Amino acid sequence: MTGKTHLAGGFAAGALLSWAGTQLPPLGALLPATVNIAGTMVPAAVPGIAVAMVAALLPDIDEPQSLIANSPTAIKKRLGKGRRGADRSARQSAGVLLTVAQWLTTGLAMLVRLLAGGHRGATHMLLITAALGAGAYFLGGVIGYPSLWLWFTAGYLSHLLLDMLTPSGLELLWPLSRRSLRLLPRPLTITTGTAGDAVLRVLLVVAGLWLLL
């Protein structure tokens, strides 16, 4: 799936987790209604869904052409053209920093691709998902956001589930099995970048909004 569809998937996954937290008491106990950010109490779903959306892009860090690997360039393109000198200066400084950040993310993507065994390699497996979820659990404890791992894992899993709708599927159970797993029969799978991909993106956004509202 495209990066935009994975973003929509992360949004829908975060919205589903937020809804489930209000409907399932055991899960609700792990998902407080509010969270303290810089001394301000905000609805936990706000930072939670943001985390889920970022996590939904993370598996594709093994692809230098992916949305997450090129996020600095995407941000740079959206910088406004400041009319005043100070605006232009600030924009130019930010542009330089974002260019350097783009070099770093591209290099990181190439390194991860090499270590992961190519695109849809290790970063798309349950073993790595569990390891990163554990890391998010400990990080959440350090920063005072204990439910971080839930939001992160929901977003990350949404990426894997969406990729399992494509013809190639995923070797999800490596190293136990190298079998490629799909959620749909091959004739019904969705090829990345097609109209089906775009339709799925819209459906995910609509579903996420419906769950939140």
Biotite code that builds the C-alpha atoms (Angstrom):
import biotite.structure as struc

atoms = struc.array([
    struc.Atom([0.000, 0.000, 0.000], chain_id="A", res_id=1, res_name="MET", atom_name="CA", element="C"),
    struc.Atom([1.061, 3.604, -0.484], chain_id="A", res_id=2, res_name="THR", atom_name="CA", element="C"),
    struc.Atom([2.274, 5.705, 2.424], chain_id="A", res_id=3, res_name="GLY", atom_name="CA", element="C"),
    struc.Atom([-0.950, 7.730, 2.384], chain_id="A", res_id=4, res_name="LYS", atom_name="CA", element="C"),
    struc.Atom([-3.009, 4.562, 2.759], chain_id="A", res_id=5, res_name="THR", atom_name="CA", element="C"),
    struc.Atom([-0.838, 3.426, 5.646], chain_id="A", res_id=6, res_name="HIS", atom_name="CA", element="C"),
    struc.Atom([-1.373, 6.812, 7.294], chain_id="A", res_id=7, res_name="LEU", atom_name="CA", element="C"),
    struc.Atom([-5.115, 6.303, 6.925], chain_id="A", res_id=8, res_name="ALA", atom_name="CA", element="C"),
    struc.Atom([-4.699, 2.810, 8.345], chain_id="A", res_id=9, res_name="GLY", atom_name="CA", element="C"),
    struc.Atom([-2.842, 4.175, 11.359], chain_id="A", res_id=10, res_name="GLY", atom_name="CA", element="C"),
    struc.Atom([-5.589, 6.739, 11.892], chain_id="A", res_id=11, res_name="PHE", atom_name="CA", element="C"),
    struc.Atom([-8.274, 4.046, 11.709], chain_id="A", res_id=12, res_name="ALA", atom_name="CA", element="C"),
    struc.Atom([-6.310, 1.757, 14.048], chain_id="A", res_id=13, res_name="ALA", atom_name="CA", element="C"),
    struc.Atom([-5.883, 4.550, 16.589], chain_id="A", res_id=14, res_name="GLY", atom_name="CA", element="C"),
    struc.Atom([-9.566, 5.438, 16.354], chain_id="A", res_id=15, res_name="ALA", atom_name="CA", element="C"),
    struc.Atom([-10.518, 1.776, 16.831], chain_id="A", res_id=16, res_name="LEU", atom_name="CA", element="C"),
    struc.Atom([-8.296, 1.527, 19.903], chain_id="A", res_id=17, res_name="LEU", atom_name="CA", element="C"),
    struc.Atom([-9.812, 4.714, 21.318], chain_id="A", res_id=18, res_name="SER", atom_name="CA", element="C"),
    struc.Atom([-13.327, 3.364, 20.745], chain_id="A", res_id=19, res_name="TRP", atom_name="CA", element="C"),
    struc.Atom([-12.441, -0.043, 22.220], chain_id="A", res_id=20, res_name="ALA", atom_name="CA", element="C"),
    struc.Atom([-11.061, 1.661, 25.306], chain_id="A", res_id=21, res_name="GLY", atom_name="CA", element="C"),
    struc.Atom([-14.501, 3.080, 26.023], chain_id="A", res_id=22, res_name="THR", atom_name="CA", element="C"),
    struc.Atom([-16.347, -0.166, 25.284], chain_id="A", res_id=23, res_name="GLN", atom_name="CA", element="C"),
    struc.Atom([-14.086, -2.808, 26.850], chain_id="A", res_id=24, res_name="LEU", atom_name="CA", element="C"),
    struc.Atom([-13.436, -2.221, 30.576], chain_id="A", res_id=25, res_name="PRO", atom_name="CA", element="C"),
    struc.Atom([-10.215, -4.313, 30.728], chain_id="A", res_id=26, res_name="PRO", atom_name="CA", element="C"),
    struc.Atom([-8.755, -2.340, 27.846], chain_id="A", res_id=27, res_name="LEU", atom_name="CA", element="C"),
    struc.Atom([-10.119, 0.910, 29.198], chain_id="A", res_id=28, res_name="GLY", atom_name="CA", element="C"),
    struc.Atom([-8.097, 0.359, 32.366], chain_id="A", res_id=29, res_name="ALA", atom_name="CA", element="C"),
    struc.Atom([-4.938, 0.494, 30.236], chain_id="A", res_id=30, res_name="LEU", atom_name="CA", element="C"),
    struc.Atom([-6.104, 3.548, 28.291], chain_id="A", res_id=31, res_name="LEU", atom_name="CA", element="C"),
    struc.Atom([-6.694, 6.587, 30.511], chain_id="A", res_id=32, res_name="PRO", atom_name="CA", element="C"),
    struc.Atom([-9.066, 9.170, 29.090], chain_id="A", res_id=33, res_name="ALA", atom_name="CA", element="C"),
    struc.Atom([-6.499, 11.969, 29.375], chain_id="A", res_id=34, res_name="THR", atom_name="CA", element="C"),
    struc.Atom([-2.732, 12.295, 29.346], chain_id="A", res_id=35, res_name="VAL", atom_name="CA", element="C"),
    struc.Atom([-0.466, 15.029, 30.724], chain_id="A", res_id=36, res_name="ASN", atom_name="CA", element="C"),
    struc.Atom([1.607, 16.725, 28.022], chain_id="A", res_id=37, res_name="ILE", atom_name="CA", element="C"),
    struc.Atom([3.859, 19.589, 29.125], chain_id="A", res_id=38, res_name="ALA", atom_name="CA", element="C"),
    struc.Atom([1.637, 20.185, 32.143], chain_id="A", res_id=39, res_name="GLY", atom_name="CA", element="C"),
    struc.Atom([-1.593, 20.214, 30.145], chain_id="A", res_id=40, res_name="THR", atom_name="CA", element="C"),
    struc.Atom([-4.190, 17.460, 30.280], chain_id="A", res_id=41, res_name="MET", atom_name="CA", element="C"),
    struc.Atom([-5.353, 16.502, 26.790], chain_id="A", res_id=42, res_name="VAL", atom_name="CA", element="C"),
    struc.Atom([-7.550, 13.626, 25.514], chain_id="A", res_id=43, res_name="PRO", atom_name="CA", element="C"),
    struc.Atom([-5.354, 10.532, 25.296], chain_id="A", res_id=44, res_name="ALA", atom_name="CA", element="C"),
    struc.Atom([-6.659, 9.797, 21.804], chain_id="A", res_id=45, res_name="ALA", atom_name="CA", element="C"),
    struc.Atom([-5.009, 12.945, 20.390], chain_id="A", res_id=46, res_name="VAL", atom_name="CA", element="C"),
    struc.Atom([-1.353, 11.982, 20.942], chain_id="A", res_id=47, res_name="PRO", atom_name="CA", element="C"),
    struc.Atom([-2.323, 8.307, 20.753], chain_id="A", res_id=48, res_name="GLY", atom_name="CA", element="C"),
    struc.Atom([-3.665, 8.500, 17.211], chain_id="A", res_id=49, res_name="ILE", atom_name="CA", element="C"),
    struc.Atom([-0.651, 10.599, 16.189], chain_id="A", res_id=50, res_name="ALA", atom_name="CA", element="C"),
    struc.Atom([1.638, 7.851, 17.530], chain_id="A", res_id=51, res_name="VAL", atom_name="CA", element="C"),
    struc.Atom([-0.400, 5.197, 15.697], chain_id="A", res_id=52, res_name="ALA", atom_name="CA", element="C"),
    struc.Atom([-0.109, 7.107, 12.405], chain_id="A", res_id=53, res_name="MET", atom_name="CA", element="C"),
    struc.Atom([3.666, 7.454, 12.717], chain_id="A", res_id=54, res_name="VAL", atom_name="CA", element="C"),
    struc.Atom([3.984, 3.795, 13.711], chain_id="A", res_id=55, res_name="ALA", atom_name="CA", element="C"),
    struc.Atom([1.904, 2.854, 10.673], chain_id="A", res_id=56, res_name="ALA", atom_name="CA", element="C"),
    struc.Atom([4.617, 4.338, 8.436], chain_id="A", res_id=57, res_name="LEU", atom_name="CA", element="C"),
    struc.Atom([7.575, 2.915, 10.351], chain_id="A", res_id=58, res_name="LEU", atom_name="CA", element="C"),
    struc.Atom([7.784, -0.566, 8.743], chain_id="A", res_id=59, res_name="PRO", atom_name="CA", element="C"),
    struc.Atom([8.570, 1.080, 5.404], chain_id="A", res_id=60, res_name="ASP", atom_name="CA", element="C"),
    struc.Atom([11.756, 2.625, 6.771], chain_id="A", res_id=61, res_name="ILE", atom_name="CA", element="C"),
    struc.Atom([13.371, -0.245, 4.853], chain_id="A", res_id=62, res_name="ASP", atom_name="CA", element="C"),
    struc.Atom([12.424, 1.517, 1.585], chain_id="A", res_id=63, res_name="GLU", atom_name="CA", element="C"),
    struc.Atom([14.384, 4.709, 0.645], chain_id="A", res_id=64, res_name="PRO", atom_name="CA", element="C"),
    struc.Atom([11.488, 5.845, -1.564], chain_id="A", res_id=65, res_name="GLN", atom_name="CA", element="C"),
    struc.Atom([8.860, 5.482, 1.149], chain_id="A", res_id=66, res_name="SER", atom_name="CA", element="C"),
    struc.Atom([6.862, 8.326, 2.662], chain_id="A", res_id=67, res_name="LEU", atom_name="CA", element="C"),
    struc.Atom([8.545, 8.065, 6.058], chain_id="A", res_id=68, res_name="ILE", atom_name="CA", element="C"),
    struc.Atom([12.044, 8.008, 4.570], chain_id="A", res_id=69, res_name="ALA", atom_name="CA", element="C"),
    struc.Atom([11.232, 11.121, 2.531], chain_id="A", res_id=70, res_name="ASN", atom_name="CA", element="C"),
    struc.Atom([9.249, 12.954, 5.214], chain_id="A", res_id=71, res_name="SER", atom_name="CA", element="C"),
    struc.Atom([11.857, 15.764, 5.577], chain_id="A", res_id=72, res_name="PRO", atom_name="CA", element="C"),
    struc.Atom([11.542, 16.571, 1.868], chain_id="A", res_id=73, res_name="THR", atom_name="CA", element="C"),
    struc.Atom([7.743, 16.468, 2.124], chain_id="A", res_id=74, res_name="ALA", atom_name="CA", element="C"),
    struc.Atom([7.872, 18.965, 5.004], chain_id="A", res_id=75, res_name="ILE", atom_name="CA", element="C"),
    struc.Atom([10.339, 21.160, 3.132], chain_id="A", res_id=76, res_name="LYS", atom_name="CA", element="C"),
    struc.Atom([8.015, 21.392, 0.123], chain_id="A", res_id=77, res_name="LYS", atom_name="CA", element="C"),
    struc.Atom([5.227, 22.608, 2.383], chain_id="A", res_id=78, res_name="ARG", atom_name="CA", element="C"),
    struc.Atom([7.188, 25.439, 3.934], chain_id="A", res_id=79, res_name="LEU", atom_name="CA", element="C"),
    struc.Atom([5.532, 28.725, 3.082], chain_id="A", res_id=80, res_name="GLY", atom_name="CA", element="C"),
    struc.Atom([7.324, 31.322, 1.001], chain_id="A", res_id=81, res_name="LYS", atom_name="CA", element="C"),
    struc.Atom([7.834, 34.029, 3.596], chain_id="A", res_id=82, res_name="GLY", atom_name="CA", element="C"),
    struc.Atom([7.539, 37.538, 2.175], chain_id="A", res_id=83, res_name="ARG", atom_name="CA", element="C"),
    struc.Atom([9.509, 39.279, 4.908], chain_id="A", res_id=84, res_name="ARG", atom_name="CA", element="C"),
    struc.Atom([13.259, 38.909, 5.214], chain_id="A", res_id=85, res_name="GLY", atom_name="CA", element="C"),
    struc.Atom([13.004, 37.225, 8.605], chain_id="A", res_id=86, res_name="ALA", atom_name="CA", element="C"),
    struc.Atom([10.504, 34.753, 7.175], chain_id="A", res_id=87, res_name="ASP", atom_name="CA", element="C"),
    struc.Atom([12.759, 33.949, 4.261], chain_id="A", res_id=88, res_name="ARG", atom_name="CA", element="C"),
    struc.Atom([15.754, 33.547, 6.550], chain_id="A", res_id=89, res_name="SER", atom_name="CA", element="C"),
    struc.Atom([13.883, 31.203, 8.870], chain_id="A", res_id=90, res_name="ALA", atom_name="CA", element="C"),
    struc.Atom([12.592, 29.228, 5.899], chain_id="A", res_id=91, res_name="ARG", atom_name="CA", element="C"),
    struc.Atom([16.081, 28.903, 4.448], chain_id="A", res_id=92, res_name="GLN", atom_name="CA", element="C"),
    struc.Atom([17.497, 27.742, 7.782], chain_id="A", res_id=93, res_name="SER", atom_name="CA", element="C"),
    struc.Atom([14.723, 25.196, 8.182], chain_id="A", res_id=94, res_name="ALA", atom_name="CA", element="C"),
    struc.Atom([15.328, 24.081, 4.607], chain_id="A", res_id=95, res_name="GLY", atom_name="CA", element="C"),
    struc.Atom([18.986, 23.378, 5.327], chain_id="A", res_id=96, res_name="VAL", atom_name="CA", element="C"),
    struc.Atom([18.120, 21.369, 8.439], chain_id="A", res_id=97, res_name="LEU", atom_name="CA", element="C"),
    struc.Atom([15.490, 19.406, 6.548], chain_id="A", res_id=98, res_name="LEU", atom_name="CA", element="C"),
    struc.Atom([17.938, 18.674, 3.736], chain_id="A", res_id=99, res_name="THR", atom_name="CA", element="C"),
    struc.Atom([20.410, 17.260, 6.244], chain_id="A", res_id=100, res_name="VAL", atom_name="CA", element="C"),
    struc.Atom([17.579, 15.301, 7.868], chain_id="A", res_id=101, res_name="ALA", atom_name="CA", element="C"),
    struc.Atom([16.682, 13.898, 4.440], chain_id="A", res_id=102, res_name="GLN", atom_name="CA", element="C"),
    struc.Atom([20.244, 12.658, 3.939], chain_id="A", res_id=103, res_name="TRP", atom_name="CA", element="C"),
    struc.Atom([20.073, 10.968, 7.336], chain_id="A", res_id=104, res_name="LEU", atom_name="CA", element="C"),
    struc.Atom([16.698, 9.309, 6.767], chain_id="A", res_id=105, res_name="THR", atom_name="CA", element="C"),
    struc.Atom([17.731, 8.117, 3.300], chain_id="A", res_id=106, res_name="THR", atom_name="CA", element="C"),
    struc.Atom([20.931, 6.664, 4.718], chain_id="A", res_id=107, res_name="GLY", atom_name="CA", element="C"),
    struc.Atom([19.004, 5.039, 7.549], chain_id="A", res_id=108, res_name="LEU", atom_name="CA", element="C"),
    struc.Atom([16.520, 3.534, 5.097], chain_id="A", res_id=109, res_name="ALA", atom_name="CA", element="C"),
    struc.Atom([19.330, 2.074, 2.998], chain_id="A", res_id=110, res_name="MET", atom_name="CA", element="C"),
    struc.Atom([20.988, 0.633, 6.101], chain_id="A", res_id=111, res_name="LEU", atom_name="CA", element="C"),
    struc.Atom([17.753, -0.874, 7.414], chain_id="A", res_id=112, res_name="VAL", atom_name="CA", element="C"),
    struc.Atom([16.981, -2.305, 3.975], chain_id="A", res_id=113, res_name="ARG", atom_name="CA", element="C"),
    struc.Atom([20.379, -4.010, 3.974], chain_id="A", res_id=114, res_name="LEU", atom_name="CA", element="C"),
    struc.Atom([20.033, -5.367, 7.512], chain_id="A", res_id=115, res_name="LEU", atom_name="CA", element="C"),
    struc.Atom([16.376, -6.355, 7.085], chain_id="A", res_id=116, res_name="ALA", atom_name="CA", element="C"),
    struc.Atom([17.021, -8.382, 3.952], chain_id="A", res_id=117, res_name="GLY", atom_name="CA", element="C"),
    struc.Atom([15.246, -6.045, 1.545], chain_id="A", res_id=118, res_name="GLY", atom_name="CA", element="C"),
    struc.Atom([11.856, -4.371, 1.465], chain_id="A", res_id=119, res_name="HIS", atom_name="CA", element="C"),
    struc.Atom([9.168, -6.162, 3.481], chain_id="A", res_id=120, res_name="ARG", atom_name="CA", element="C"),
    struc.Atom([11.859, -8.082, 5.276], chain_id="A", res_id=121, res_name="GLY", atom_name="CA", element="C"),
    struc.Atom([12.468, -8.032, 9.015], chain_id="A", res_id=122, res_name="ALA", atom_name="CA", element="C"),
    struc.Atom([10.537, -4.791, 9.611], chain_id="A", res_id=123, res_name="THR", atom_name="CA", element="C"),
    struc.Atom([7.365, -6.534, 8.412], chain_id="A", res_id=124, res_name="HIS", atom_name="CA", element="C"),
    struc.Atom([7.535, -9.518, 10.773], chain_id="A", res_id=125, res_name="MET", atom_name="CA", element="C"),
    struc.Atom([5.738, -10.197, 14.053], chain_id="A", res_id=126, res_name="LEU", atom_name="CA", element="C"),
    struc.Atom([9.004, -10.827, 15.890], chain_id="A", res_id=127, res_name="LEU", atom_name="CA", element="C"),
    struc.Atom([10.236, -7.290, 15.204], chain_id="A", res_id=128, res_name="ILE", atom_name="CA", element="C"),
    struc.Atom([6.761, -5.904, 15.928], chain_id="A", res_id=129, res_name="THR", atom_name="CA", element="C"),
    struc.Atom([6.875, -7.495, 19.386], chain_id="A", res_id=130, res_name="ALA", atom_name="CA", element="C"),
    struc.Atom([10.401, -6.203, 20.020], chain_id="A", res_id=131, res_name="ALA", atom_name="CA", element="C"),
    struc.Atom([9.477, -2.640, 19.040], chain_id="A", res_id=132, res_name="LEU", atom_name="CA", element="C"),
    struc.Atom([6.284, -2.832, 21.075], chain_id="A", res_id=133, res_name="GLY", atom_name="CA", element="C"),
    struc.Atom([8.365, -3.844, 24.114], chain_id="A", res_id=134, res_name="ALA", atom_name="CA", element="C"),
    struc.Atom([10.641, -0.888, 23.446], chain_id="A", res_id=135, res_name="GLY", atom_name="CA", element="C"),
    struc.Atom([7.620, 1.425, 23.309], chain_id="A", res_id=136, res_name="ALA", atom_name="CA", element="C"),
    struc.Atom([6.411, -0.056, 26.617], chain_id="A", res_id=137, res_name="TYR", atom_name="CA", element="C"),
    struc.Atom([9.652, 0.842, 28.405], chain_id="A", res_id=138, res_name="PHE", atom_name="CA", element="C"),
    struc.Atom([9.856, 4.246, 26.697], chain_id="A", res_id=139, res_name="LEU", atom_name="CA", element="C"),
    struc.Atom([6.294, 5.001, 27.782], chain_id="A", res_id=140, res_name="GLY", atom_name="CA", element="C"),
    struc.Atom([7.256, 4.247, 31.368], chain_id="A", res_id=141, res_name="GLY", atom_name="CA", element="C"),
    struc.Atom([10.205, 6.615, 31.165], chain_id="A", res_id=142, res_name="VAL", atom_name="CA", element="C"),
    struc.Atom([8.262, 9.549, 29.686], chain_id="A", res_id=143, res_name="ILE", atom_name="CA", element="C"),
    struc.Atom([5.131, 9.011, 31.789], chain_id="A", res_id=144, res_name="GLY", atom_name="CA", element="C"),
    struc.Atom([2.929, 7.734, 28.963], chain_id="A", res_id=145, res_name="TYR", atom_name="CA", element="C"),
    struc.Atom([2.273, 4.078, 29.946], chain_id="A", res_id=146, res_name="PRO", atom_name="CA", element="C"),
    struc.Atom([-0.240, 3.428, 27.146], chain_id="A", res_id=147, res_name="SER", atom_name="CA", element="C"),
    struc.Atom([2.277, 4.436, 24.451], chain_id="A", res_id=148, res_name="LEU", atom_name="CA", element="C"),
    struc.Atom([2.956, 0.815, 23.525], chain_id="A", res_id=149, res_name="TRP", atom_name="CA", element="C"),
    struc.Atom([-0.711, 0.154, 22.796], chain_id="A", res_id=150, res_name="LEU", atom_name="CA", element="C"),
    struc.Atom([-1.011, 3.056, 20.354], chain_id="A", res_id=151, res_name="TRP", atom_name="CA", element="C"),
    struc.Atom([2.323, 2.218, 18.772], chain_id="A", res_id=152, res_name="PHE", atom_name="CA", element="C"),
    struc.Atom([1.521, -1.471, 18.339], chain_id="A", res_id=153, res_name="THR", atom_name="CA", element="C"),
    struc.Atom([-1.936, -0.735, 16.926], chain_id="A", res_id=154, res_name="ALA", atom_name="CA", element="C"),
    struc.Atom([-0.456, 1.532, 14.267], chain_id="A", res_id=155, res_name="GLY", atom_name="CA", element="C"),
    struc.Atom([2.403, -0.826, 13.428], chain_id="A", res_id=156, res_name="TYR", atom_name="CA", element="C"),
    struc.Atom([0.071, -3.822, 13.088], chain_id="A", res_id=157, res_name="LEU", atom_name="CA", element="C"),
    struc.Atom([-2.231, -1.810, 10.816], chain_id="A", res_id=158, res_name="SER", atom_name="CA", element="C"),
    struc.Atom([0.656, -1.530, 8.353], chain_id="A", res_id=159, res_name="HIS", atom_name="CA", element="C"),
    struc.Atom([1.219, -5.282, 8.353], chain_id="A", res_id=160, res_name="LEU", atom_name="CA", element="C"),
    struc.Atom([-2.477, -6.029, 7.922], chain_id="A", res_id=161, res_name="LEU", atom_name="CA", element="C"),
    struc.Atom([-2.755, -3.664, 4.960], chain_id="A", res_id=162, res_name="LEU", atom_name="CA", element="C"),
    struc.Atom([0.307, -5.151, 3.290], chain_id="A", res_id=163, res_name="ASP", atom_name="CA", element="C"),
    struc.Atom([-1.272, -8.583, 3.696], chain_id="A", res_id=164, res_name="MET", atom_name="CA", element="C"),
    struc.Atom([-4.045, -7.380, 1.379], chain_id="A", res_id=165, res_name="LEU", atom_name="CA", element="C"),
    struc.Atom([-1.531, -7.080, -1.481], chain_id="A", res_id=166, res_name="THR", atom_name="CA", element="C"),
    struc.Atom([-0.643, -9.894, -3.924], chain_id="A", res_id=167, res_name="PRO", atom_name="CA", element="C"),
    struc.Atom([2.806, -10.531, -2.438], chain_id="A", res_id=168, res_name="SER", atom_name="CA", element="C"),
    struc.Atom([1.628, -10.698, 1.190], chain_id="A", res_id=169, res_name="GLY", atom_name="CA", element="C"),
    struc.Atom([4.140, -10.931, 4.043], chain_id="A", res_id=170, res_name="LEU", atom_name="CA", element="C"),
    struc.Atom([6.455, -13.534, 5.540], chain_id="A", res_id=171, res_name="GLU", atom_name="CA", element="C"),
    struc.Atom([4.870, -12.608, 8.839], chain_id="A", res_id=172, res_name="LEU", atom_name="CA", element="C"),
    struc.Atom([5.972, -15.618, 10.887], chain_id="A", res_id=173, res_name="LEU", atom_name="CA", element="C"),
    struc.Atom([9.682, -15.588, 10.051], chain_id="A", res_id=174, res_name="TRP", atom_name="CA", element="C"),
    struc.Atom([11.871, -17.262, 11.379], chain_id="A", res_id=175, res_name="PRO", atom_name="CA", element="C"),
    struc.Atom([9.284, -19.972, 12.096], chain_id="A", res_id=176, res_name="LEU", atom_name="CA", element="C"),
    struc.Atom([8.050, -19.950, 8.503], chain_id="A", res_id=177, res_name="SER", atom_name="CA", element="C"),
    struc.Atom([9.019, -18.274, 5.226], chain_id="A", res_id=178, res_name="ARG", atom_name="CA", element="C"),
    struc.Atom([5.531, -18.741, 3.799], chain_id="A", res_id=179, res_name="ARG", atom_name="CA", element="C"),
    struc.Atom([4.005, -15.578, 2.393], chain_id="A", res_id=180, res_name="SER", atom_name="CA", element="C"),
    struc.Atom([0.675, -14.875, 4.100], chain_id="A", res_id=181, res_name="LEU", atom_name="CA", element="C"),
    struc.Atom([-2.250, -12.948, 2.617], chain_id="A", res_id=182, res_name="ARG", atom_name="CA", element="C"),
    struc.Atom([-5.632, -11.987, 4.038], chain_id="A", res_id=183, res_name="LEU", atom_name="CA", element="C"),
    struc.Atom([-7.434, -12.326, 0.705], chain_id="A", res_id=184, res_name="LEU", atom_name="CA", element="C"),
    struc.Atom([-7.397, -14.819, -2.169], chain_id="A", res_id=185, res_name="PRO", atom_name="CA", element="C"),
    struc.Atom([-4.974, -13.608, -4.854], chain_id="A", res_id=186, res_name="ARG", atom_name="CA", element="C"),
    struc.Atom([-7.733, -12.533, -7.315], chain_id="A", res_id=187, res_name="PRO", atom_name="CA", element="C"),
    struc.Atom([-9.159, -10.199, -4.660], chain_id="A", res_id=188, res_name="LEU", atom_name="CA", element="C"),
    struc.Atom([-5.887, -8.660, -3.478], chain_id="A", res_id=189, res_name="THR", atom_name="CA", element="C"),
    struc.Atom([-5.176, -4.941, -3.886], chain_id="A", res_id=190, res_name="ILE", atom_name="CA", element="C"),
    struc.Atom([-2.140, -3.779, -5.822], chain_id="A", res_id=191, res_name="THR", atom_name="CA", element="C"),
    struc.Atom([-0.284, -0.775, -4.388], chain_id="A", res_id=192, res_name="THR", atom_name="CA", element="C"),
    struc.Atom([-1.043, 2.487, -6.167], chain_id="A", res_id=193, res_name="GLY", atom_name="CA", element="C"),
    struc.Atom([-4.200, 1.299, -7.913], chain_id="A", res_id=194, res_name="THR", atom_name="CA", element="C"),
    struc.Atom([-7.756, 2.591, -7.630], chain_id="A", res_id=195, res_name="ALA", atom_name="CA", element="C"),
    struc.Atom([-8.415, -0.119, -5.055], chain_id="A", res_id=196, res_name="GLY", atom_name="CA", element="C"),
    struc.Atom([-5.648, 1.329, -2.913], chain_id="A", res_id=197, res_name="ASP", atom_name="CA", element="C"),
    struc.Atom([-7.222, 4.794, -3.111], chain_id="A", res_id=198, res_name="ALA", atom_name="CA", element="C"),
    struc.Atom([-10.706, 3.486, -2.316], chain_id="A", res_id=199, res_name="VAL", atom_name="CA", element="C"),
    struc.Atom([-9.386, 1.586, 0.690], chain_id="A", res_id=200, res_name="LEU", atom_name="CA", element="C"),
    struc.Atom([-7.691, 4.788, 1.912], chain_id="A", res_id=201, res_name="ARG", atom_name="CA", element="C"),
    struc.Atom([-10.973, 6.683, 1.829], chain_id="A", res_id=202, res_name="VAL", atom_name="CA", element="C"),
    struc.Atom([-12.812, 3.851, 3.590], chain_id="A", res_id=203, res_name="LEU", atom_name="CA", element="C"),
    struc.Atom([-10.212, 3.786, 6.367], chain_id="A", res_id=204, res_name="LEU", atom_name="CA", element="C"),
    struc.Atom([-10.527, 7.529, 6.958], chain_id="A", res_id=205, res_name="VAL", atom_name="CA", element="C"),
    struc.Atom([-14.322, 7.326, 6.995], chain_id="A", res_id=206, res_name="VAL", atom_name="CA", element="C"),
    struc.Atom([-14.229, 4.356, 9.377], chain_id="A", res_id=207, res_name="ALA", atom_name="CA", element="C"),
    struc.Atom([-11.830, 6.187, 11.693], chain_id="A", res_id=208, res_name="GLY", atom_name="CA", element="C"),
    struc.Atom([-14.018, 9.297, 11.789], chain_id="A", res_id=209, res_name="LEU", atom_name="CA", element="C"),
    struc.Atom([-17.113, 7.194, 12.412], chain_id="A", res_id=210, res_name="TRP", atom_name="CA", element="C"),
    struc.Atom([-15.430, 5.440, 15.355], chain_id="A", res_id=211, res_name="LEU", atom_name="CA", element="C"),
    struc.Atom([-14.367, 8.760, 16.865], chain_id="A", res_id=212, res_name="LEU", atom_name="CA", element="C"),
    struc.Atom([-17.752, 10.400, 16.422], chain_id="A", res_id=213, res_name="LEU", atom_name="CA", element="C"),
])
